[in-house]
Amino acid sequence: MAEFFASGHAVDVVLAVLMLEFLWLALRQKRALEALLMLLPAALILLGLRAALTGAAWYWVAIPLTLAFPAHLADLARRMRR
């Protein structure tokens, strides 16, 4: 089990579930942009986690984590307009 997490495959499983959730939301509600804005910050954080677990260089951890913040703000702005 330790190898499963250390290799980043656990994050891959969660990303696959997140992708299925996106597809379900986009097809069911016909609002792909809303679903994307809602799930993008989580996907970016998971990519940063995967980079950290696999021993990638620091910037491969920092870049997706940094991009998650404006994505989260975009989602919040969209929700506040409603």
ZIPE-V204529 format. One record per pair of residues at least 6 apart in sequence whose C-alpha atoms are under 6 Angstrom apart, sorted by the first residue. I is the first residue (numbers start at 0). J is the second residue. Records with the same first field share a line. If there is no record, write none. Layout:
I: J  J
This chain:
5: 52
6: 53
7: 49  52
10: 49
21: 34
25: 31
36: 74
37: 74
40: 67  70  71
43: 63  67
44: 64
47: 60  63  64
50: 60
51: 60
